[in-house]
Amino acid sequence: MATRLISPAKRSTDKQRLSTLPQLEKASRLMTRAAAVFIEGAGADRAVRLRGLQRFSASTGT
């Protein structure tokens, strides 16, 4: 009885998890690019980092 209830729920959860993978991949690429902006500007002053983030934001549409 429990198997009849648990198996469909598990399959549903697996489908939901798999359906979010493209969004996760896109977010991962976005975070990689954002981190690169910070790393490039690590030795720079605050104004330089801010300009880098503004360029990044403009290029991603966020």
PyRosetta script that sets phi, psi and omega in degrees:
from pyrosetta import init, pose_from_sequence

init()
pose = pose_from_sequence("MATRLISPAKRSTDKQRLSTLPQLEKASRLMTRAAAVFIEGAGADRAVRLRGLQRFSASTGT")
pose.set_psi(1, -46.7)
pose.set_omega(1, -178.5)
pose.set_phi(2, -63.4)
pose.set_psi(2, -35.6)
pose.set_omega(2, -179.8)
pose.set_phi(3, -63.2)
pose.set_psi(3, -38.0)
pose.set_omega(3, 178.7)
pose.set_phi(4, -63.5)
pose.set_psi(4, -30.6)
pose.set_omega(4, -179.2)
pose.set_phi(5, -87.0)
pose.set_psi(5, -40.4)
pose.set_omega(5, -174.1)
pose.set_phi(6, -76.0)
pose.set_psi(6, -42.2)
pose.set_omega(6, -176.4)
pose.set_phi(7, -59.0)
pose.set_psi(7, -49.4)
pose.set_omega(7, 178.3)
pose.set_phi(8, -62.3)
pose.set_psi(8, -36.6)
pose.set_omega(8, 178.8)
pose.set_phi(9, -65.5)
pose.set_psi(9, -41.4)
pose.set_omega(9, 179.0)
pose.set_phi(10, -65.4)
pose.set_psi(10, -42.4)
pose.set_omega(10, 178.5)
pose.set_phi(11, -62.5)
pose.set_psi(11, -40.2)
pose.set_omega(11, 178.7)
pose.set_phi(12, -63.1)
pose.set_psi(12, -43.7)
pose.set_omega(12, 178.5)
pose.set_phi(13, -62.9)
pose.set_psi(13, -42.6)
pose.set_omega(13, 178.6)
pose.set_phi(14, -61.8)
pose.set_psi(14, -41.4)
pose.set_omega(14, 178.8)
pose.set_phi(15, -63.8)
pose.set_psi(15, -41.5)
pose.set_omega(15, 179.2)
pose.set_phi(16, -64.2)
pose.set_psi(16, -42.2)
pose.set_omega(16, 179.9)
pose.set_phi(17, -62.9)
pose.set_psi(17, -44.4)
pose.set_omega(17, -180.0)
pose.set_phi(18, -66.5)
pose.set_psi(18, -32.4)
pose.set_omega(18, -178.9)
pose.set_phi(19, -69.8)
pose.set_psi(19, -19.8)
pose.set_omega(19, -179.8)
pose.set_phi(20, -90.3)
pose.set_psi(20, -6.5)
pose.set_omega(20, -177.5)
pose.set_phi(21, -59.6)
pose.set_psi(21, -41.5)
pose.set_omega(21, 177.5)
pose.set_phi(22, -61.6)
pose.set_psi(22, -37.8)
pose.set_omega(22, 178.0)
pose.set_phi(23, -67.0)
pose.set_psi(23, -39.2)
pose.set_omega(23, 178.5)
pose.set_phi(24, -64.4)
pose.set_psi(24, -41.0)
pose.set_omega(24, 178.8)
pose.set_phi(25, -63.2)
pose.set_psi(25, -42.8)
pose.set_omega(25, 179.2)
pose.set_phi(26, -63.6)
pose.set_psi(26, -44.0)
pose.set_omega(26, 179.1)
pose.set_phi(27, -63.7)
pose.set_psi(27, -36.9)
pose.set_omega(27, 178.7)
pose.set_phi(28, -64.1)
pose.set_psi(28, -44.1)
pose.set_omega(28, 178.0)
pose.set_phi(29, -62.9)
pose.set_psi(29, -40.8)
pose.set_omega(29, 179.9)
pose.set_phi(30, -62.9)
pose.set_psi(30, -43.9)
pose.set_omega(30, 179.5)
pose.set_phi(31, -66.6)
pose.set_psi(31, -35.4)
pose.set_omega(31, 177.5)
pose.set_phi(32, -62.4)
pose.set_psi(32, -44.3)
pose.set_omega(32, 179.5)
pose.set_phi(33, -66.9)
pose.set_psi(33, -39.3)
pose.set_omega(33, 178.9)
pose.set_phi(34, -65.0)
pose.set_psi(34, -41.1)
pose.set_omega(34, 178.8)
pose.set_phi(35, -63.5)
pose.set_psi(35, -37.1)
pose.set_omega(35, 179.0)
pose.set_phi(36, -62.5)
pose.set_psi(36, -37.8)
pose.set_omega(36, 177.9)
pose.set_phi(37, -62.0)
pose.set_psi(37, -44.4)
pose.set_omega(37, 179.7)
pose.set_phi(38, -66.2)
pose.set_psi(38, -41.1)
pose.set_omega(38, -178.5)
pose.set_phi(39, -66.6)
pose.set_psi(39, -41.9)
pose.set_omega(39, 179.1)
pose.set_phi(40, -62.5)
pose.set_psi(40, -36.0)
pose.set_omega(40, -176.9)
pose.set_phi(41, -96.9)
pose.set_psi(41, 14.6)
pose.set_omega(41, -174.9)
pose.set_phi(42, -59.9)
pose.set_psi(42, -38.4)
pose.set_omega(42, -179.4)
pose.set_phi(43, -90.6)
pose.set_psi(43, -3.3)
pose.set_omega(43, -176.0)
pose.set_phi(44, -89.1)
pose.set_psi(44, 167.4)
pose.set_omega(44, 178.6)
pose.set_phi(45, -79.0)
pose.set_psi(45, 175.0)
pose.set_omega(45, -174.5)
pose.set_phi(46, -60.2)
pose.set_psi(46, -39.1)
pose.set_omega(46, -178.0)
pose.set_phi(47, -63.7)
pose.set_psi(47, -39.1)
pose.set_omega(47, 179.7)
pose.set_phi(48, -66.8)
pose.set_psi(48, -44.0)
pose.set_omega(48, 177.8)
pose.set_phi(49, -62.9)
pose.set_psi(49, -39.9)
pose.set_omega(49, 179.6)
pose.set_phi(50, -63.6)
pose.set_psi(50, -43.1)
pose.set_omega(50, 177.3)
pose.set_phi(51, -62.9)
pose.set_psi(51, -39.3)
pose.set_omega(51, 177.6)
pose.set_phi(52, -62.8)
pose.set_psi(52, -42.9)
pose.set_omega(52, 178.7)
pose.set_phi(53, -67.1)
pose.set_psi(53, -36.5)
pose.set_omega(53, 177.4)
pose.set_phi(54, -65.1)
pose.set_psi(54, -41.3)
pose.set_omega(54, 176.2)
pose.set_phi(55, -62.4)
pose.set_psi(55, -44.5)
pose.set_omega(55, 178.3)
pose.set_phi(56, -60.6)
pose.set_psi(56, -46.0)
pose.set_omega(56, -179.3)
pose.set_phi(57, -62.4)
pose.set_psi(57, -41.1)
pose.set_omega(57, 179.6)
pose.set_phi(58, -66.8)
pose.set_psi(58, -35.6)
pose.set_omega(58, -177.4)
pose.set_phi(59, -75.1)
pose.set_psi(59, -23.8)
pose.set_omega(59, -178.9)
pose.set_phi(60, -98.9)
pose.set_psi(60, -11.9)
pose.set_omega(60, 180.0)
pose.set_phi(61, 77.3)
pose.set_psi(61, 20.8)
pose.set_omega(61, 179.4)
pose.set_phi(62, -105.0)
pose.dump_pdb("model.pdb")
